[in-house]
């Protein structure tokens, strides 16, 4: 409200007003369920460089969400909601397949001269899934990408719970030839 003399004016925004953080999270949760189907997610690729010579060593696939009404939504706002709602596994597989598919396109465009690797963030829920390892193998086989060109990136907090199970899953990936990286260390 704005008072000008004896008159009072109220100004409203076309944007949705959220009475609380919980209301915003509930709306995001509702929209997140259909975001994959509506193809609202996309990936940006951040170059990774060697500190010694500044040459590009790979790219990290970073998930982004372009909401049809709210515009760009930061991963900090929706990733934890996806984890709590147990939607991170299907979203994560989509990210993995999209990144590997893009890597295959880059290989074709550069006539197989692409010694880089593509790095994909993986959550603990994905690692705990019984189908994660087989899904990774299927995706690599489908796009004919050698496992050494894929890097699975984890945060160090992933090791707090169920460390033995996580280490077992990581050893399976390592035996396949997939690189493992620790983020936010």
C-alpha positions as CSV (number, residue, x, y, z in Angstrom):
1,X,0.0,0.0,0.0
2,X,1.1,3.5,-0.8
3,X,-0.6,6.6,0.7
4,X,-0.6,9.8,-1.3
5,X,-2.4,12.5,0.6
6,X,-5.9,11.3,1.5
7,X,-5.8,8.4,-1.0
8,X,-4.4,4.9,-0.5
9,X,-3.3,2.8,-3.4
10,X,-2.4,-0.9,-3.5
11,X,0.0,-2.2,-6.1
12,X,0.0,-5.8,-7.1
13,X,2.5,-7.8,-9.0
14,X,1.6,-10.2,-11.8
15,X,4.0,-12.6,-10.2
16,X,2.6,-15.2,-7.8
17,X,2.8,-14.1,-4.2
18,X,4.0,-16.8,-1.8
19,X,2.9,-16.4,1.8
20,X,5.8,-18.7,2.9
21,X,8.7,-20.7,1.7
22,X,6.6,-23.8,2.2
23,X,4.0,-22.5,-0.2
24,X,6.7,-21.9,-2.8
25,X,8.2,-25.4,-2.3
26,X,4.8,-27.0,-2.6
27,X,4.2,-25.3,-6.0
28,X,7.7,-26.2,-7.1
29,X,7.1,-29.8,-6.1
30,X,3.9,-29.9,-8.0
31,X,5.5,-28.5,-11.1
32,X,8.6,-30.6,-10.8
33,X,6.6,-33.8,-11.3
34,X,5.7,-32.8,-14.8
35,X,8.8,-30.9,-15.8
36,X,10.5,-33.9,-17.3
37,X,7.5,-34.7,-19.5
38,X,7.2,-31.1,-20.6
39,X,10.9,-31.0,-21.4
40,X,11.5,-28.0,-19.2
41,X,15.0,-29.2,-18.1
42,X,18.1,-28.6,-20.1
43,X,21.8,-28.9,-19.5
44,X,24.6,-26.4,-19.7
45,X,28.2,-27.6,-20.0
46,X,30.9,-26.0,-17.9
47,X,34.4,-26.6,-19.0
48,X,36.9,-28.2,-16.6
49,X,40.5,-27.2,-17.0
50,X,43.8,-28.5,-15.7
51,X,45.3,-26.0,-13.2
52,X,48.8,-26.7,-14.6
53,X,48.4,-25.7,-18.2
54,X,44.8,-24.4,-18.4
55,X,43.9,-26.9,-21.1
56,X,40.3,-28.2,-21.1
57,X,40.1,-31.7,-19.6
58,X,36.4,-32.2,-19.8
59,X,33.0,-30.7,-19.2
60,X,30.6,-30.9,-16.3
61,X,26.9,-31.3,-17.2
62,X,24.8,-28.9,-15.1
63,X,21.1,-29.3,-14.9
64,X,18.9,-26.2,-15.4
65,X,15.1,-25.7,-15.2
66,X,13.2,-23.3,-17.4
67,X,9.8,-23.1,-15.9
68,X,7.1,-22.0,-18.4
69,X,5.6,-19.3,-16.0
70,X,8.4,-18.6,-13.5
71,X,11.4,-18.6,-15.8
72,X,14.7,-19.9,-14.8
73,X,14.7,-21.7,-11.4
74,X,18.0,-22.2,-9.6
75,X,19.1,-25.8,-8.9
76,X,19.5,-24.7,-5.3
77,X,15.8,-24.3,-5.2
78,X,14.7,-27.5,-6.8
79,X,17.3,-30.2,-6.4
80,X,16.6,-30.8,-2.7
81,X,12.9,-30.9,-3.4
82,X,13.5,-33.5,-6.1
83,X,15.5,-35.5,-3.6
84,X,12.8,-35.3,-0.9
85,X,10.1,-36.2,-3.5
86,X,12.2,-39.1,-4.8
87,X,12.2,-37.6,-8.3
88,X,16.0,-37.2,-8.4
89,X,16.6,-40.7,-9.8
90,X,14.5,-40.3,-13.0
91,X,15.8,-36.7,-13.4
92,X,19.4,-37.9,-12.9
93,X,19.1,-40.7,-15.5
94,X,17.7,-38.1,-17.9
95,X,20.8,-35.9,-17.2
96,X,23.2,-38.8,-17.6
97,X,21.6,-39.9,-20.9
98,X,21.4,-36.4,-22.3
99,X,25.0,-35.7,-21.4
100,X,26.3,-39.0,-23.0
101,X,24.1,-38.4,-26.1
102,X,25.6,-34.9,-26.4
103,X,29.1,-36.3,-26.0
104,X,28.4,-38.8,-28.8
105,X,27.3,-35.8,-31.1
106,X,30.6,-34.0,-30.2
107,X,32.5,-37.1,-31.1
108,X,30.8,-37.3,-34.5
109,X,31.3,-33.6,-35.2
110,X,35.0,-33.8,-34.3
111,X,35.4,-37.1,-36.2
112,X,36.2,-39.0,-33.0
113,X,38.9,-36.7,-31.9
114,X,37.4,-35.8,-28.5
115,X,39.7,-36.9,-25.6
116,X,37.6,-35.0,-23.1
117,X,35.3,-36.5,-20.5
118,X,31.8,-35.6,-19.5
119,X,31.1,-35.3,-15.7
120,X,27.7,-35.8,-14.3
121,X,26.6,-35.2,-10.7
122,X,24.9,-38.1,-9.0
123,X,22.9,-38.1,-5.8
124,X,22.9,-40.7,-3.0
125,X,19.4,-41.8,-4.0
126,X,20.7,-42.6,-7.5
127,X,23.6,-44.6,-6.2
128,X,21.3,-46.5,-3.8
129,X,19.0,-47.5,-6.7
130,X,19.2,-51.1,-7.7
131,X,19.1,-50.1,-11.4
132,X,21.6,-47.3,-11.4
133,X,24.6,-49.4,-12.4
134,X,22.7,-51.2,-15.2
135,X,21.2,-47.9,-16.4
136,X,24.7,-46.4,-16.7
137,X,25.9,-49.5,-18.7
138,X,22.9,-49.3,-21.0
139,X,23.4,-45.6,-21.7
140,X,27.1,-46.0,-22.4
141,X,26.3,-49.0,-24.7
142,X,23.4,-47.3,-26.5
143,X,25.6,-44.3,-27.4
144,X,28.8,-46.4,-27.9
145,X,30.8,-44.3,-25.4
146,X,33.8,-45.9,-23.7
147,X,33.3,-45.7,-19.9
148,X,36.6,-43.9,-19.3
149,X,35.0,-40.8,-20.9
150,X,32.3,-40.6,-18.2
151,X,33.0,-39.2,-14.8
152,X,30.5,-39.6,-11.9
153,X,30.8,-36.6,-9.5
154,X,29.7,-36.9,-5.9
155,X,29.7,-34.5,-2.9
156,X,31.7,-35.6,0.1
157,X,28.5,-35.6,2.2
158,X,27.3,-38.6,0.3
159,X,29.7,-40.8,2.4
160,X,28.1,-39.9,5.7
161,X,25.2,-42.3,5.4
162,X,25.7,-45.9,4.3
163,X,29.4,-45.5,3.5
164,X,29.9,-49.3,2.8
165,X,27.1,-49.4,0.3
166,X,28.3,-46.3,-1.4
167,X,31.9,-47.5,-1.7
168,X,30.6,-50.9,-3.1
169,X,28.6,-49.0,-5.8
170,X,31.6,-46.8,-6.6
171,X,33.9,-49.8,-6.9
172,X,31.4,-51.3,-9.5
173,X,31.6,-48.1,-11.5
174,X,35.4,-47.9,-11.2
175,X,35.7,-51.6,-12.4
176,X,33.7,-50.6,-15.5
177,X,36.3,-47.9,-16.1
178,X,34.2,-44.9,-15.1
179,X,36.0,-42.0,-13.5
180,X,34.9,-40.9,-10.0
181,X,35.3,-37.4,-8.6
182,X,34.5,-35.8,-5.3
183,X,32.9,-32.3,-5.5
184,X,32.8,-29.7,-2.7
185,X,35.7,-31.3,-1.0
